[in-house]
Amino acid sequence: MVRWNKYLFFIMISLLCLAVLVLYFATIQNGYDFGDYVVGRDFLNTHTGGMLISEGRWGILFQPENYWVEIKKLHGADYPVHGWSYPPLLWPVSQFLALFPYFPAYLIWTLSGMGLVFVAARICGLKWFWGVFVCLSPAGVWNIFAGQNGFFISSLMMIAVALKLKNRNVAAGLTWAMVAIKPHLGLCVLPMLVGQRRLRVIVWGAVFLAGAIALTAFFYGFEVWRLFLAVTSKGQVHVIETWEGPVQWMMPSPFMQGRLLDFGVGQSYLFHIAFALICAVLLILRWPGRSQSLSRWILWLVLGTLLLLPYSFVYDLVMLQFAAAMWFERDRNLFSGRAQRREPIVIAIVWLLPILSALGALAFRVQFAPFFLLFVLYHLPPTKDEQ
């Protein structure tokens, strides 16, 4: 029997997020929202890219100005700048979605991502309703609103950690390889696997990833990978270093905090490096050791990923919502010492962090998220407590 009063906070937030989604979709007119963006916003890239690939015009994906011209042909001369940012591993998915008109494709994309959230929750041992809570969390709403892939990547990361602890080496390797669709979010995966001496998982992951790269090279040519490294990757660096406006409050990283404080690009990188070094030391000290606690490994991985990366968005925080769910449901008293009393408040803030981070950056030019996550990492038990 589920004691629903235990989950009252998550139920209330889910209902509020559902109301926000209903209000948002109520503003849609002729396929465009209140900001004159096509519904699904960033999904436009996934769908348009698939059409260009299917038409044999994939070269435009590596020509930012010409790509934007294609977007404006579809949605008007005043449509905001868009750019292709995905590796060739996503090309078959984009081509499949391009078989459908835009809006059915967006629906397929969103519902598939939400479905994978439920699968991940199940594999991680969470009750079914956590799938609802995660999908209708602040990060989930951002993901639906932006038409992004946060549901997919975060779910795959959770599934991979769970499979690894169950010694399902082949399945875990395959799942980690799939995370390479958004490769930078796998930053802490290899150090974690090496530290755990999971050689078989590493080998299987490398085999599956090499096979996927070889297949895309076979179908599209090796040139697409060279252009991805030479053009697309540099384009993403250009985005975080130069773009103004929403991108600055949607990227909860120390680097972007530097830019919000009007540091130069070099100074922002130095600020991020100094912050990341502190986090790296704490990650070593808070290594879960021989612990078999899935929630602890997930929290360690998520904190490391979000604290070390200069490039992440609020919709990537779906992985943090998973970590909060595991923390709340399966491993209370995760903090050590007197900090345990703060855990309910900390979990609530973690759940609301995608909103609090964006609002803080927008209103006060402060990226709240990295400093708060550093606080969480600091209060985790040291390694010796785990062994």
Long-range contacts (C-beta under 8 A, 24 or more apart in sequence): 2-127, 2-129, 7-129, 7-133, 9-348, 9-351, 10-133, 10-351, 11-133, 13-133, 13-136, 13-137, 13-138, 13-351, 13-352, 14-132, 14-133, 14-136, 14-137, 15-136, 17-136, 17-137, 17-138, 17-140, 17-141, 18-136, 20-141, 21-136, 21-141, 21-144, 21-145, 24-145, 31-102, 31-103, 36-78, 36-79, 37-80, 38-75, 38-102, 39-103, 39-106, 39-147, 40-102, 40-103, 40-106, 40-109, 40-110, 40-146, 40-147, 41-145, 41-146, 41-147, 42-82, 42-146, 42-147, 42-148, 43-105, 43-106, 43-109, 43-146, 43-147, 43-148, 44-71, 44-75, 44-82, 44-102, 44-147, 45-82, 45-83, 45-84, 45-85, 45-86, 46-86, 46-90, 46-93, 46-94, 46-97, 46-109, 46-147, 47-94, 47-97, 47-98, 47-102, 47-105, 47-106, 48-74, 48-82, 49-84, 49-86, 49-90, 49-91, 49-94, 49-98, 50-91, 50-93, 50-94, 50-95, 50-96, 50-97, 50-98, 51-98, 53-91, 53-94, 53-95, 53-98, 53-220, 54-95, 54-98, 58-91, 58-220, 58-224, 61-232, 62-227, 62-228, 62-231, 62-232, 64-235, 83-235, 83-239, 84-232, 84-235, 85-232, 85-235, 85-236, 85-239, 86-181, 86-182, 86-232, 87-180, 87-181, 87-183, 87-225, 87-228, 87-232, 88-213, 88-216, 88-217, 88-220, 88-224, 88-225, 88-228, 89-180, 89-181, 89-212, 89-213, 89-216, 90-181, 91-216, 91-220, 91-224, 92-216, 92-219, 93-181, 106-147, 109-147, 110-144, 110-147, 110-151, 112-152, 113-143, 113-149, 113-150, 113-151, 113-152, 113-155, 114-151, 116-151, 116-152, 116-155, 116-156, 117-151, 117-154, 117-155, 117-318, 119-155, 119-159, 120-154, 120-155, 120-156, 120-158, 120-159, 120-162, 120-322, 121-322, 121-325, 123-158, 123-159, 123-162, 123-163, 124-158, 124-159, 124-162, 124-294, 124-298, 124-322, 124-326, 125-162, 125-294, 125-330, 126-325, 126-326, 126-329, 126-330, 127-329, 130-325, 130-329, 133-321, 133-325, 134-318, 134-321, 134-322, 134-325, 137-318, 137-321, 137-351, 137-354, 138-317, 138-321, 138-351, 138-352, 138-353, 138-354, 138-355, 139-314, 139-315, 139-316, 139-317, 139-318, 139-320, 139-321, 139-353, 139-354, 140-318, 140-321, 142-313, 142-314, 142-315, 142-317, 142-354, 143-315, 143-318, 146-313, 146-315, 148-313, 148-315, 149-181, 149-182, 150-315, 150-316, 150-317, 150-318, 150-319, 151-318, 152-181, 153-179, 153-181, 153-182, 153-185, 153-316, 153-318, 153-319, 154-316, 154-318, 154-319, 154-321, 154-322, 155-318, 155-322, 157-185, 157-189, 157-301, 157-302, 157-319, 158-298, 158-319, 158-322, 160-189, 161-294, 161-297, 161-298, 161-301, 162-294, 164-193, 164-196, 164-198, 164-201, 165-292, 165-294, 165-297, 169-198, 169-200, 169-201, 169-204, 170-204, 172-198, 172-201, 172-204, 172-205, 173-200, 173-201, 173-202, 173-203, 173-204, 173-205, 173-206, 173-207, 173-208, 174-204, 174-205, 174-208, 176-201, 176-205, 177-205, 177-208, 177-209, 177-212, 180-209, 180-212, 184-309, 184-311, 184-312, 185-305, 185-309, 185-312, 185-316, 185-319, 187-304, 187-305, 187-308, 187-309, 188-283, 188-301, 188-304, 188-305, 188-308, 189-301, 191-304, 192-297, 192-300, 192-301, 192-304, 195-287, 236-311, 240-310, 240-311, 241-265, 248-361, 249-357, 249-358, 249-361, 249-362, 249-367, 250-313, 250-314, 250-358, 251-311, 251-312, 251-313, 251-314, 251-367, 252-306, 252-312, 252-313, 252-314, 252-317, 252-353, 252-357, 252-358, 252-361, 252-367, 252-368, 252-369, 252-370, 253-309, 253-310, 253-311, 253-312, 253-367, 253-370, 254-310, 254-367, 254-370, 255-310, 255-311, 256-310, 256-361, 256-367, 257-366, 257-367, 257-370, 260-361, 260-365, 260-366, 260-367, 261-365, 269-310, 272-310, 275-307, 275-370, 275-374, 276-307, 276-308, 278-374, 279-303, 279-304, 279-307, 279-308, 279-374, 279-377, 280-308, 282-374, 282-377, 282-378, 283-307, 283-377, 284-383, 285-382, 285-383, 286-377, 286-380, 286-381, 286-382, 286-383, 287-383, 287-386, 288-383, 288-386, 289-383, 289-384, 289-386, 289-387, 290-386, 290-387, 291-386, 291-387, 293-330, 293-331, 294-326, 294-330, 295-323, 295-326, 295-327, 295-329, 295-330, 295-331, 295-334, 296-331, 296-334, 296-386, 298-322, 298-323, 298-326, 299-323, 299-326, 299-327, 299-334, 299-380, 300-380, 303-373, 303-376, 303-377, 306-369, 306-370, 306-373, 307-370, 307-373, 307-374, 307-377, 314-354, 314-357, 314-358, 315-354, 317-353, 317-354, 317-357, 317-369, 320-350, 320-353, 320-354, 321-350, 321-351, 323-350, 324-350, 324-351, 334-380, 334-381, 335-379, 335-380, 335-381, 336-379, 336-380, 336-381, 336-382, 336-385, 339-379, 342-379, 346-376, 350-376
